[in-house]
Amino acid sequence: WPLSFSGIKVIVNREMPHHQDPGASPSVYDLLVSLGQDHQAILDLPDLGAQLGYPPGTMVYIAGKVLEHGVPRWGDGERIVIA
């Protein structure tokens, strides 16, 4: 079926160092979906000086090519992200 996304990544139990998405378009938002069980992950957006709660069930749109973003170590629990 047709998708409006150019690619999908599934990330399981990985910290993500701060980065920007080089293959993304600067004018298009990226959808990040946080899944898993019993984790207290944080989505860190240093360009904005923001740290957002990123528990299971959270959906976030960001301009990944423009904004530096990352997820530091979150402690216990299983974390799955669809990006």
Number of C-alpha atoms within 10 A of each C-alpha: 2 4 6 5 11 7 9 10 9 9 15 13 13 14 14 14 13 15 15 15 15 10 10 16 13 14 10 14 16 18 16 18 18 22 20 15 14 13 18 16 23 17 19 21 18 13 10 10 7 12 15 12 12 22 19 19 11 12 15 14 12 15 18 22 19 18 17 18 24 18 19 15 14 16 10 11 12 17 22 17 19 14 17
